[in-house]
């Protein structure tokens, strides 16, 4: 009984992290893309080159977001 409680807690935590990942991807990422496009258009209007991305947006949207949500969710 004592061992099954932490296992259940971890399973529920992972499920909550996956739900958070899906919600962030569905609701948050389109806004981030719009913000980046806005910043790039401002830089272009000023005649500046957009800053190069250190990590691709695809990586940030997928494995980066999943890693961040699961890591942060585990600490709560």
mmCIF file of the N, C-alpha and C atoms, coordinates in Angstrom:
data_MODEL
# 
_entry.id   MODEL 
# 
loop_
_atom_site.group_PDB 
_atom_site.id 
_atom_site.type_symbol 
_atom_site.label_atom_id 
_atom_site.label_alt_id 
_atom_site.label_comp_id 
_atom_site.label_asym_id 
_atom_site.label_entity_id 
_atom_site.label_seq_id 
_atom_site.pdbx_PDB_ins_code 
_atom_site.Cartn_x 
_atom_site.Cartn_y 
_atom_site.Cartn_z 
_atom_site.occupancy 
_atom_site.B_iso_or_equiv 
_atom_site.pdbx_formal_charge 
_atom_site.auth_seq_id 
_atom_site.auth_comp_id 
_atom_site.auth_asym_id 
_atom_site.auth_atom_id 
_atom_site.pdbx_PDB_model_num 
ATOM 1   N N  . UNK A 1 1  ? 0.826  -1.194 0.000   1.00 0.00 ? 1  UNK A N  1 
ATOM 2   C CA . UNK A 1 1  ? 0.000  0.000  0.000   1.00 0.00 ? 1  UNK A CA 1 
ATOM 3   C C  . UNK A 1 1  ? 0.871  1.260  0.000   1.00 0.00 ? 1  UNK A C  1 
ATOM 4   N N  . UNK A 1 2  ? 1.907  1.278  0.819   1.00 0.00 ? 2  UNK A N  1 
ATOM 5   C CA . UNK A 1 2  ? 2.738  2.458  0.941   1.00 0.00 ? 2  UNK A CA 1 
ATOM 6   C C  . UNK A 1 2  ? 3.495  2.731  -0.364  1.00 0.00 ? 2  UNK A C  1 
ATOM 7   N N  . UNK A 1 3  ? 3.904  1.684  -1.034  1.00 0.00 ? 3  UNK A N  1 
ATOM 8   C CA . UNK A 1 3  ? 4.650  1.862  -2.273  1.00 0.00 ? 3  UNK A CA 1 
ATOM 9   C C  . UNK A 1 3  ? 3.743  2.308  -3.422  1.00 0.00 ? 3  UNK A C  1 
ATOM 10  N N  . UNK A 1 4  ? 2.498  1.888  -3.414  1.00 0.00 ? 4  UNK A N  1 
ATOM 11  C CA . UNK A 1 4  ? 1.613  2.209  -4.535  1.00 0.00 ? 4  UNK A CA 1 
ATOM 12  C C  . UNK A 1 4  ? 1.210  3.684  -4.545  1.00 0.00 ? 4  UNK A C  1 
ATOM 13  N N  . UNK A 1 5  ? 1.219  4.347  -3.410  1.00 0.00 ? 5  UNK A N  1 
ATOM 14  C CA . UNK A 1 5  ? 0.831  5.759  -3.371  1.00 0.00 ? 5  UNK A CA 1 
ATOM 15  C C  . UNK A 1 5  ? 1.809  6.656  -4.136  1.00 0.00 ? 5  UNK A C  1 
ATOM 16  N N  . UNK A 1 6  ? 3.124  6.529  -3.939  1.00 0.00 ? 6  UNK A N  1 
ATOM 17  C CA . UNK A 1 6  ? 4.037  7.357  -4.745  1.00 0.00 ? 6  UNK A CA 1 
ATOM 18  C C  . UNK A 1 6  ? 3.953  7.039  -6.242  1.00 0.00 ? 6  UNK A C  1 
ATOM 19  N N  . UNK A 1 7  ? 3.755  5.765  -6.573  1.00 0.00 ? 7  UNK A N  1 
ATOM 20  C CA . UNK A 1 7  ? 3.640  5.394  -7.981  1.00 0.00 ? 7  UNK A CA 1 
ATOM 21  C C  . UNK A 1 7  ? 2.394  6.038  -8.584  1.00 0.00 ? 7  UNK A C  1 
ATOM 22  N N  . UNK A 1 8  ? 1.289  5.977  -7.864  1.00 0.00 ? 8  UNK A N  1 
ATOM 23  C CA . UNK A 1 8  ? 0.062  6.628  -8.341  1.00 0.00 ? 8  UNK A CA 1 
ATOM 24  C C  . UNK A 1 8  ? 0.265  8.130  -8.473  1.00 0.00 ? 8  UNK A C  1 
ATOM 25  N N  . UNK A 1 9  ? 0.963  8.723  -7.537  1.00 0.00 ? 9  UNK A N  1 
ATOM 26  C CA . UNK A 1 9  ? 1.238  10.154 -7.597  1.00 0.00 ? 9  UNK A CA 1 
ATOM 27  C C  . UNK A 1 9  ? 2.073  10.525 -8.809  1.00 0.00 ? 9  UNK A C  1 
ATOM 28  N N  . UNK A 1 10 ? 3.075  9.699  -9.120  1.00 0.00 ? 10 UNK A N  1 
ATOM 29  C CA . UNK A 1 10 ? 3.907  9.968  -10.297 1.00 0.00 ? 10 UNK A CA 1 
ATOM 30  C C  . UNK A 1 10 ? 3.103  9.824  -11.584 1.00 0.00 ? 10 UNK A C  1 
ATOM 31  N N  . UNK A 1 11 ? 2.252  8.816  -11.650 1.00 0.00 ? 11 UNK A N  1 
ATOM 32  C CA . UNK A 1 11 ? 1.437  8.613  -12.849 1.00 0.00 ? 11 UNK A CA 1 
ATOM 33  C C  . UNK A 1 11 ? 0.489  9.786  -13.046 1.00 0.00 ? 11 UNK A C  1 
ATOM 34  N N  . UNK A 1 12 ? -0.147 10.220 -11.974 1.00 0.00 ? 12 UNK A N  1 
ATOM 35  C CA . UNK A 1 12 ? -1.049 11.365 -12.065 1.00 0.00 ? 12 UNK A CA 1 
ATOM 36  C C  . UNK A 1 12 ? -0.274 12.626 -12.442 1.00 0.00 ? 12 UNK A C  1 
ATOM 37  N N  . UNK A 1 13 ? 0.924  12.787 -11.919 1.00 0.00 ? 13 UNK A N  1 
ATOM 38  C CA . UNK A 1 13 ? 1.751  13.940 -12.253 1.00 0.00 ? 13 UNK A CA 1 
ATOM 39  C C  . UNK A 1 13 ? 2.145  13.961 -13.723 1.00 0.00 ? 13 UNK A C  1 
ATOM 40  N N  . UNK A 1 14 ? 2.491  12.810 -14.267 1.00 0.00 ? 14 UNK A N  1 
ATOM 41  C CA . UNK A 1 14 ? 2.837  12.737 -15.686 1.00 0.00 ? 14 UNK A CA 1 
ATOM 42  C C  . UNK A 1 14 ? 1.609  13.030 -16.543 1.00 0.00 ? 14 UNK A C  1 
ATOM 43  N N  . UNK A 1 15 ? 0.462  12.490 -16.163 1.00 0.00 ? 15 UNK A N  1 
ATOM 44  C CA . UNK A 1 15 ? -0.769 12.779 -16.915 1.00 0.00 ? 15 UNK A CA 1 
ATOM 45  C C  . UNK A 1 15 ? -1.116 14.265 -16.863 1.00 0.00 ? 15 UNK A C  1 
ATOM 46  N N  . UNK A 1 16 ? -0.944 14.879 -15.702 1.00 0.00 ? 16 UNK A N  1 
ATOM 47  C CA . UNK A 1 16 ? -1.200 16.318 -15.588 1.00 0.00 ? 16 UNK A CA 1 
ATOM 48  C C  . UNK A 1 16 ? -0.204 17.109 -16.429 1.00 0.00 ? 16 UNK A C  1 
ATOM 49  N N  . UNK A 1 17 ? 1.050  16.671 -16.465 1.00 0.00 ? 17 UNK A N  1 
ATOM 50  C CA . UNK A 1 17 ? 2.052  17.332 -17.294 1.00 0.00 ? 17 UNK A CA 1 
ATOM 51  C C  . UNK A 1 17 ? 1.723  17.228 -18.775 1.00 0.00 ? 17 UNK A C  1 
ATOM 52  N N  . UNK A 1 18 ? 1.252  16.071 -19.199 1.00 0.00 ? 18 UNK A N  1 
ATOM 53  C CA . UNK A 1 18 ? 0.857  15.904 -20.598 1.00 0.00 ? 18 UNK A CA 1 
ATOM 54  C C  . UNK A 1 18 ? -0.354 16.772 -20.933 1.00 0.00 ? 18 UNK A C  1 
ATOM 55  N N  . UNK A 1 19 ? -1.284 16.869 -20.016 1.00 0.00 ? 19 UNK A N  1 
ATOM 56  C CA . UNK A 1 19 ? -2.440 17.745 -20.222 1.00 0.00 ? 19 UNK A CA 1 
ATOM 57  C C  . UNK A 1 19 ? -1.989 19.202 -20.301 1.00 0.00 ? 19 UNK A C  1 
ATOM 58  N N  . UNK A 1 20 ? -1.063 19.580 -19.451 1.00 0.00 ? 20 UNK A N  1 
ATOM 59  C CA . UNK A 1 20 ? -0.504 20.931 -19.508 1.00 0.00 ? 20 UNK A CA 1 
ATOM 60  C C  . UNK A 1 20 ? 0.231  21.194 -20.806 1.00 0.00 ? 20 UNK A C  1 
ATOM 61  N N  . UNK A 1 21 ? 0.959  20.202 -21.300 1.00 0.00 ? 21 UNK A N  1 
ATOM 62  C CA . UNK A 1 21 ? 1.667  20.322 -22.574 1.00 0.00 ? 21 UNK A CA 1 
ATOM 63  C C  . UNK A 1 21 ? 0.691  20.539 -23.724 1.00 0.00 ? 21 UNK A C  1 
ATOM 64  N N  . UNK A 1 22 ? -0.370 19.751 -23.754 1.00 0.00 ? 22 UNK A N  1 
ATOM 65  C CA . UNK A 1 22 ? -1.361 19.893 -24.814 1.00 0.00 ? 22 UNK A CA 1 
ATOM 66  C C  . UNK A 1 22 ? -2.062 21.242 -24.744 1.00 0.00 ? 22 UNK A C  1 
ATOM 67  N N  . UNK A 1 23 ? -2.386 21.676 -23.542 1.00 0.00 ? 23 UNK A N  1 
ATOM 68  C CA . UNK A 1 23 ? -3.053 22.969 -23.376 1.00 0.00 ? 23 UNK A CA 1 
ATOM 69  C C  . UNK A 1 23 ? -2.127 24.112 -23.775 1.00 0.00 ? 23 UNK A C  1 
ATOM 70  N N  . UNK A 1 24 ? -0.884 24.057 -23.366 1.00 0.00 ? 24 UNK A N  1 
ATOM 71  C CA . UNK A 1 24 ? 0.070  25.113 -23.719 1.00 0.00 ? 24 UNK A CA 1 
ATOM 72  C C  . UNK A 1 24 ? 0.307  25.150 -25.228 1.00 0.00 ? 24 UNK A C  1 
ATOM 73  N N  . UNK A 1 25 ? 0.370  23.988 -25.844 1.00 0.00 ? 25 UNK A N  1 
ATOM 74  C CA . UNK A 1 25 ? 0.560  23.937 -27.286 1.00 0.00 ? 25 UNK A CA 1 
ATOM 75  C C  . UNK A 1 25 ? -0.648 24.464 -28.040 1.00 0.00 ? 25 UNK A C  1 
ATOM 76  N N  . UNK A 1 26 ? -1.818 24.200 -27.528 1.00 0.00 ? 26 UNK A N  1 
ATOM 77  C CA . UNK A 1 26 ? -3.050 24.593 -28.199 1.00 0.00 ? 26 UNK A CA 1 
ATOM 78  C C  . UNK A 1 26 ? -3.375 26.068 -27.974 1.00 0.00 ? 26 UNK A C  1 
ATOM 79  N N  . UNK A 1 27 ? -3.218 26.544 -26.753 1.00 0.00 ? 27 UNK A N  1 
ATOM 80  C CA . UNK A 1 27 ? -3.594 27.917 -26.425 1.00 0.00 ? 27 UNK A CA 1 
ATOM 81  C C  . UNK A 1 27 ? -2.421 28.897 -26.421 1.00 0.00 ? 27 UNK A C  1 
ATOM 82  N N  . UNK A 1 28 ? -1.259 28.461 -26.017 1.00 0.00 ? 28 UNK A N  1 
ATOM 83  C CA . UNK A 1 28 ? -0.147 29.383 -25.836 1.00 0.00 ? 28 UNK A CA 1 
ATOM 84  C C  . UNK A 1 28 ? 0.746  29.573 -27.038 1.00 0.00 ? 28 UNK A C  1 
ATOM 85  N N  . UNK A 1 29 ? 1.044  28.504 -27.732 1.00 0.00 ? 29 UNK A N  1 
ATOM 86  C CA . UNK A 1 29 ? 2.012  28.582 -28.827 1.00 0.00 ? 29 UNK A CA 1 
ATOM 87  C C  . UNK A 1 29 ? 1.572  29.477 -29.988 1.00 0.00 ? 29 UNK A C  1 
ATOM 88  N N  . UNK A 1 30 ? 0.299  29.498 -30.374 1.00 0.00 ? 30 UNK A N  1 
ATOM 89  C CA . UNK A 1 30 ? -0.069 30.445 -31.439 1.00 0.00 ? 30 UNK A CA 1 
ATOM 90  C C  . UNK A 1 30 ? 0.204  31.902 -31.053 1.00 0.00 ? 30 UNK A C  1 
ATOM 91  N N  . UNK A 1 31 ? 0.027  32.234 -29.789 1.00 0.00 ? 31 UNK A N  1 
ATOM 92  C CA . UNK A 1 31 ? 0.305  33.590 -29.333 1.00 0.00 ? 31 UNK A CA 1 
ATOM 93  C C  . UNK A 1 31 ? 1.806  33.886 -29.361 1.00 0.00 ? 31 UNK A C  1 
ATOM 94  N N  . UNK A 1 32 ? 2.607  32.912 -29.019 1.00 0.00 ? 32 UNK A N  1 
ATOM 95  C CA . UNK A 1 32 ? 4.059  33.090 -29.067 1.00 0.00 ? 32 UNK A CA 1 
ATOM 96  C C  . UNK A 1 32 ? 4.510  33.292 -30.513 1.00 0.00 ? 32 UNK A C  1 
ATOM 97  N N  . UNK A 1 33 ? 3.950  32.505 -31.428 1.00 0.00 ? 33 UNK A N  1 
ATOM 98  C CA . UNK A 1 33 ? 4.294  32.672 -32.844 1.00 0.00 ? 33 UNK A CA 1 
ATOM 99  C C  . UNK A 1 33 ? 3.915  34.062 -33.344 1.00 0.00 ? 33 UNK A C  1 
ATOM 100 N N  . UNK A 1 34 ? 2.743  34.541 -32.937 1.00 0.00 ? 34 UNK A N  1 
ATOM 101 C CA . UNK A 1 34 ? 2.319  35.889 -33.338 1.00 0.00 ? 34 UNK A CA 1 
ATOM 102 C C  . UNK A 1 34 ? 3.256  36.945 -32.756 1.00 0.00 ? 34 UNK A C  1 
ATOM 103 N N  . UNK A 1 35 ? 3.690  36.760 -31.531 1.00 0.00 ? 35 UNK A N  1 
ATOM 104 C CA . UNK A 1 35 ? 4.608  37.716 -30.899 1.00 0.00 ? 35 UNK A CA 1 
ATOM 105 C C  . UNK A 1 35 ? 5.950  37.753 -31.612 1.00 0.00 ? 35 UNK A C  1 
ATOM 106 N N  . UNK A 1 36 ? 6.464  36.603 -31.966 1.00 0.00 ? 36 UNK A N  1 
ATOM 107 C CA . UNK A 1 36 ? 7.739  36.544 -32.679 1.00 0.00 ? 36 UNK A CA 1 
ATOM 108 C C  . UNK A 1 36 ? 7.615  37.203 -34.051 1.00 0.00 ? 36 UNK A C  1 
ATOM 109 N N  . UNK A 1 37 ? 6.508  36.949 -34.738 1.00 0.00 ? 37 UNK A N  1 
ATOM 110 C CA . UNK A 1 37 ? 6.291  37.579 -36.047 1.00 0.00 ? 37 UNK A CA 1 
ATOM 111 C C  . UNK A 1 37 ? 6.201  39.097 -35.897 1.00 0.00 ? 37 UNK A C  1 
ATOM 112 N N  . UNK A 1 38 ? 5.558  39.568 -34.832 1.00 0.00 ? 38 UNK A N  1 
ATOM 113 C CA . UNK A 1 38 ? 5.448  41.002 -34.584 1.00 0.00 ? 38 UNK A CA 1 
ATOM 114 C C  . UNK A 1 38 ? 6.823  41.610 -34.327 1.00 0.00 ? 38 UNK A C  1 
ATOM 115 N N  . UNK A 1 39 ? 7.639  40.964 -33.507 1.00 0.00 ? 39 UNK A N  1 
ATOM 116 C CA . UNK A 1 39 ? 8.986  41.459 -33.236 1.00 0.00 ? 39 UNK A CA 1 
ATOM 117 C C  . UNK A 1 39 ? 9.832  41.482 -34.503 1.00 0.00 ? 39 UNK A C  1 
ATOM 118 N N  . UNK A 1 40 ? 9.699  40.451 -35.325 1.00 0.00 ? 40 UNK A N  1 
ATOM 119 C CA . UNK A 1 40 ? 10.449 40.414 -36.584 1.00 0.00 ? 40 UNK A CA 1 
ATOM 120 C C  . UNK A 1 40 ? 10.004 41.534 -37.521 1.00 0.00 ? 40 UNK A C  1 
ATOM 121 N N  . UNK A 1 41 ? 8.697  41.808 -37.554 1.00 0.00 ? 41 UNK A N  1 
ATOM 122 C CA . UNK A 1 41 ? 8.218  42.894 -38.426 1.00 0.00 ? 41 UNK A CA 1 
ATOM 123 C C  . UNK A 1 41 ? 8.694  44.254 -37.917 1.00 0.00 ? 41 UNK A C  1 
ATOM 124 N N  . UNK A 1 42 ? 8.775  44.436 -36.594 1.00 0.00 ? 42 UNK A N  1 
ATOM 125 C CA . UNK A 1 42 ? 9.307  45.685 -36.051 1.00 0.00 ? 42 UNK A CA 1 
ATOM 126 C C  . UNK A 1 42 ? 10.782 45.846 -36.402 1.00 0.00 ? 42 UNK A C  1 
ATOM 127 N N  . UNK A 1 43 ? 11.534 44.774 -36.295 1.00 0.00 ? 43 UNK A N  1 
ATOM 128 C CA . UNK A 1 43 ? 12.955 44.828 -36.637 1.00 0.00 ? 43 UNK A CA 1 
ATOM 129 C C  . UNK A 1 43 ? 13.127 45.135 -38.119 1.00 0.00 ? 43 UNK A C  1 
ATOM 130 N N  . UNK A 1 44 ? 12.288 44.539 -38.947 1.00 0.00 ? 44 UNK A N  1 
ATOM 131 C CA . UNK A 1 44 ? 12.379 44.792 -40.379 1.00 0.00 ? 44 UNK A CA 1 
ATOM 132 C C  . UNK A 1 44 ? 12.004 46.240 -40.696 1.00 0.00 ? 44 UNK A C  1 
ATOM 133 N N  . UNK A 1 45 ? 11.009 46.788 -39.997 1.00 0.00 ? 45 UNK A N  1 
ATOM 134 C CA . UNK A 1 45 ? 10.613 48.180 -40.223 1.00 0.00 ? 45 UNK A CA 1 
ATOM 135 C C  . UNK A 1 45 ? 11.727 49.146 -39.825 1.00 0.00 ? 45 UNK A C  1 
ATOM 136 N N  . UNK A 1 46 ? 12.515 48.785 -38.828 1.00 0.00 ? 46 UNK A N  1 
ATOM 137 C CA . UNK A 1 46 ? 13.643 49.615 -38.408 1.00 0.00 ? 46 UNK A CA 1 
ATOM 138 C C  . UNK A 1 46 ? 14.868 49.399 -39.287 1.00 0.00 ? 46 UNK A C  1 
ATOM 139 N N  . UNK A 1 47 ? 14.798 48.428 -40.172 1.00 0.00 ? 47 UNK A N  1 
ATOM 140 C CA . UNK A 1 47 ? 15.931 48.137 -41.044 1.00 0.00 ? 47 UNK A CA 1 
ATOM 141 C C  . UNK A 1 47 ? 16.953 47.215 -40.411 1.00 0.00 ? 47 UNK A C  1 
ATOM 142 N N  . UNK A 1 48 ? 16.592 46.574 -39.335 1.00 0.00 ? 48 UNK A N  1 
ATOM 143 C CA . UNK A 1 48 ? 17.494 45.652 -38.647 1.00 0.00 ? 48 UNK A CA 1 
ATOM 144 C C  . UNK A 1 48 ? 17.215 44.223 -39.093 1.00 0.00 ? 48 UNK A C  1 
ATOM 145 N N  . UNK A 1 49 ? 18.210 43.408 -39.026 1.00 0.00 ? 49 UNK A N  1 
ATOM 146 C CA . UNK A 1 49 ? 18.031 41.982 -39.310 1.00 0.00 ? 49 UNK A CA 1 
ATOM 147 C C  . UNK A 1 49 ? 17.450 41.303 -38.076 1.00 0.00 ? 49 UNK A C  1 
ATOM 148 N N  . UNK A 1 50 ? 16.531 40.361 -38.266 1.00 0.00 ? 50 UNK A N  1 
ATOM 149 C CA . UNK A 1 50 ? 16.006 39.634 -37.106 1.00 0.00 ? 50 UNK A CA 1 
ATOM 150 C C  . UNK A 1 50 ? 17.116 38.851 -36.411 1.00 0.00 ? 50 UNK A C  1 
ATOM 151 N N  . UNK A 1 51 ? 16.981 38.714 -35.111 1.00 0.00 ? 51 UNK A N  1 
ATOM 152 C CA . UNK A 1 51 ? 17.988 37.954 -34.363 1.00 0.00 ? 51 UNK A CA 1 
ATOM 153 C C  . UNK A 1 51 ? 17.907 36.480 -34.729 1.00 0.00 ? 51 UNK A C  1 
ATOM 154 N N  . UNK A 1 52 ? 19.062 35.839 -34.898 1.00 0.00 ? 52 UNK A N  1 
ATOM 155 C CA . UNK A 1 52 ? 19.012 34.408 -35.210 1.00 0.00 ? 52 UNK A CA 1 
ATOM 156 C C  . UNK A 1 52 ? 18.567 33.612 -33.984 1.00 0.00 ? 52 UNK A C  1 
ATOM 157 N N  . UNK A 1 53 ? 17.796 32.579 -34.231 1.00 0.00 ? 53 UNK A N  1 
ATOM 158 C CA . UNK A 1 53 ? 17.311 31.735 -33.139 1.00 0.00 ? 53 UNK A CA 1 
ATOM 159 C C  . UNK A 1 53 ? 18.420 30.779 -32.707 1.00 0.00 ? 53 UNK A C  1 
ATOM 160 N N  . UNK A 1 54 ? 18.637 30.699 -31.405 1.00 0.00 ? 54 UNK A N  1 
ATOM 161 C CA . UNK A 1 54 ? 19.626 29.754 -30.888 1.00 0.00 ? 54 UNK A CA 1 
ATOM 162 C C  . UNK A 1 54 ? 19.084 28.333 -30.935 1.00 0.00 ? 54 UNK A C  1 
ATOM 163 N N  . UNK A 1 55 ? 17.782 28.214 -30.714 1.00 0.00 ? 55 UNK A N  1 
ATOM 164 C CA . UNK A 1 55 ? 17.098 26.924 -30.778 1.00 0.00 ? 55 UNK A CA 1 
ATOM 165 C C  . UNK A 1 55 ? 15.910 27.110 -31.711 1.00 0.00 ? 55 UNK A C  1 
ATOM 166 N N  . UNK A 1 56 ? 15.677 26.169 -32.596 1.00 0.00 ? 56 UNK A N  1 
ATOM 167 C CA . UNK A 1 56 ? 14.597 26.323 -33.572 1.00 0.00 ? 56 UNK A CA 1 
ATOM 168 C C  . UNK A 1 56 ? 13.233 26.353 -32.879 1.00 0.00 ? 56 UNK A C  1 
ATOM 169 N N  . UNK A 1 57 ? 12.288 27.031 -33.494 1.00 0.00 ? 57 UNK A N  1 
ATOM 170 C CA . UNK A 1 57 ? 10.934 27.112 -32.928 1.00 0.00 ? 57 UNK A CA 1 
ATOM 171 C C  . UNK A 1 57 ? 10.303 25.729 -32.863 1.00 0.00 ? 57 UNK A C  1 
ATOM 172 N N  . UNK A 1 58 ? 10.612 24.875 -33.833 1.00 0.00 ? 58 UNK A N  1 
ATOM 173 C CA . UNK A 1 58 ? 10.052 23.527 -33.803 1.00 0.00 ? 58 UNK A CA 1 
ATOM 174 C C  . UNK A 1 58 ? 10.494 22.789 -32.541 1.00 0.00 ? 58 UNK A C  1 
ATOM 175 N N  . UNK A 1 59 ? 11.767 22.901 -32.210 1.00 0.00 ? 59 UNK A N  1 
ATOM 176 C CA . UNK A 1 59 ? 12.279 22.250 -31.000 1.00 0.00 ? 59 UNK A CA 1 
ATOM 177 C C  . UNK A 1 59 ? 11.664 22.878 -29.755 1.00 0.00 ? 59 UNK A C  1 
ATOM 178 N N  . UNK A 1 60 ? 11.505 24.189 -29.755 1.00 0.00 ? 60 UNK A N  1 
ATOM 179 C CA . UNK A 1 60 ? 10.907 24.868 -28.609 1.00 0.00 ? 60 UNK A CA 1 
ATOM 180 C C  . UNK A 1 60 ? 9.460  24.448 -28.412 1.00 0.00 ? 60 UNK A C  1 
ATOM 181 N N  . UNK A 1 61 ? 8.716  24.282 -29.515 1.00 0.00 ? 61 UNK A N  1 
ATOM 182 C CA . UNK A 1 61 ? 7.294  23.939 -29.441 1.00 0.00 ? 61 UNK A CA 1 
ATOM 183 C C  . UNK A 1 61 ? 7.055  22.494 -29.018 1.00 0.00 ? 61 UNK A C  1 
ATOM 184 N N  . UNK A 1 62 ? 8.013  21.621 -29.297 1.00 0.00 ? 62 UNK A N  1 
ATOM 185 C CA . UNK A 1 62 ? 7.783  20.196 -29.073 1.00 0.00 ? 62 UNK A CA 1 
ATOM 186 C C  . UNK A 1 62 ? 8.523  19.709 -27.825 1.00 0.00 ? 62 UNK A C  1 
ATOM 187 N N  . UNK A 1 63 ? 9.726  19.267 -28.000 1.00 0.00 ? 63 UNK A N  1 
ATOM 188 C CA . UNK A 1 63 ? 10.458 18.649 -26.896 1.00 0.00 ? 63 UNK A CA 1 
ATOM 189 C C  . UNK A 1 63 ? 10.819 19.655 -25.804 1.00 0.00 ? 63 UNK A C  1 
ATOM 190 N N  . UNK A 1 64 ? 11.072 20.891 -26.187 1.00 0.00 ? 64 UNK A N  1 
ATOM 191 C CA . UNK A 1 64 ? 11.384 21.907 -25.178 1.00 0.00 ? 64 UNK A CA 1 
ATOM 192 C C  . UNK A 1 64 ? 10.201 22.207 -24.277 1.00 0.00 ? 64 UNK A C  1 
ATOM 193 N N  . UNK A 1 65 ? 9.036  22.362 -24.892 1.00 0.00 ? 65 UNK A N  1 
ATOM 194 C CA . UNK A 1 65 ? 7.828  22.626 -24.108 1.00 0.00 ? 65 UNK A CA 1 
ATOM 195 C C  . UNK A 1 65 ? 7.473  21.435 -23.229 1.00 0.00 ? 65 UNK A C  1 
ATOM 196 N N  . UNK A 1 66 ? 7.555  20.240 -23.793 1.00 0.00 ? 66 UNK A N  1 
ATOM 197 C CA . UNK A 1 66 ? 7.248  19.037 -23.016 1.00 0.00 ? 66 UNK A CA 1 
ATOM 198 C C  . UNK A 1 66 ? 8.202  18.885 -21.833 1.00 0.00 ? 66 UNK A C  1 
ATOM 199 N N  . UNK A 1 67 ? 9.488  19.092 -22.069 1.00 0.00 ? 67 UNK A N  1 
ATOM 200 C CA . UNK A 1 67 ? 10.476 18.988 -20.995 1.00 0.00 ? 67 UNK A CA 1 
ATOM 201 C C  . UNK A 1 67 ? 10.215 20.024 -19.906 1.00 0.00 ? 67 UNK A C  1 
ATOM 202 N N  . UNK A 1 68 ? 9.946  21.250 -20.311 1.00 0.00 ? 68 UNK A N  1 
ATOM 203 C CA . UNK A 1 68 ? 9.693  22.308 -19.338 1.00 0.00 ? 68 UNK A CA 1 
ATOM 204 C C  . UNK A 1 68 ? 8.446  22.063 -18.511 1.00 0.00 ? 68 UNK A C  1 
ATOM 205 N N  . UNK A 1 69 ? 7.374  21.648 -19.162 1.00 0.00 ? 69 UNK A N  1 
ATOM 206 C CA . UNK A 1 69 ? 6.106  21.417 -18.447 1.00 0.00 ? 69 UNK A CA 1 
ATOM 207 C C  . UNK A 1 69 ? 6.238  20.240 -17.490 1.00 0.00 ? 69 UNK A C  1 
ATOM 208 N N  . UNK A 1 70 ? 6.839  19.153 -17.954 1.00 0.00 ? 70 UNK A N  1 
ATOM 209 C CA . UNK A 1 70 ? 6.980  17.991 -17.075 1.00 0.00 ? 70 UNK A CA 1 
ATOM 210 C C  . UNK A 1 70 ? 7.940  18.272 -15.922 1.00 0.00 ? 70 UNK A C  1 
ATOM 211 N N  . UNK A 1 71 ? 9.013  19.000 -16.178 1.00 0.00 ? 71 UNK A N  1 
ATOM 212 C CA . UNK A 1 71 ? 9.972  19.310 -15.118 1.00 0.00 ? 71 UNK A CA 1 
ATOM 213 C C  . UNK A 1 71 ? 9.344  20.257 -14.100 1.00 0.00 ? 71 UNK A C  1 
ATOM 214 N N  . UNK A 1 72 ? 8.693  21.286 -14.563 1.00 0.00 ? 72 UNK A N  1 
ATOM 215 C CA . UNK A 1 72 ? 8.067  22.230 -13.647 1.00 0.00 ? 72 UNK A CA 1 
ATOM 216 C C  . UNK A 1 72 ? 6.919  21.573 -12.899 1.00 0.00 ? 72 UNK A C  1 
ATOM 217 N N  . UNK A 1 73 ? 6.123  20.765 -13.593 1.00 0.00 ? 73 UNK A N  1 
ATOM 218 C CA . UNK A 1 73 ? 4.991  20.097 -12.949 1.00 0.00 ? 73 UNK A CA 1 
ATOM 219 C C  . UNK A 1 73 ? 5.428  19.110 -11.884 1.00 0.00 ? 73 UNK A C  1 
ATOM 220 N N  . UNK A 1 74 ? 6.608  18.516 -12.067 1.00 0.00 ? 74 UNK A N  1 
ATOM 221 C CA . UNK A 1 74 ? 7.122  17.571 -11.096 1.00 0.00 ? 74 UNK A CA 1 
ATOM 222 C C  . UNK A 1 74 ? 7.504  18.254 -9.794  1.00 0.00 ? 74 UNK A C  1 
ATOM 223 N N  . UNK A 1 75 ? 7.861  19.534 -9.862  1.00 0.00 ? 75 UNK A N  1 
ATOM 224 C CA . UNK A 1 75 ? 8.291  20.253 -8.670  1.00 0.00 ? 75 UNK A CA 1 
ATOM 225 C C  . UNK A 1 75 ? 7.120  20.806 -7.862  1.00 0.00 ? 75 UNK A C  1 
ATOM 226 N N  . UNK A 1 76 ? 5.946  20.797 -8.441  1.00 0.00 ? 76 UNK A N  1 
ATOM 227 C CA . UNK A 1 76 ? 4.793  21.361 -7.730  1.00 0.00 ? 76 UNK A CA 1 
ATOM 228 C C  . UNK A 1 76 ? 4.244  20.355 -6.816  1.00 0.00 ? 76 UNK A C  1 
# 
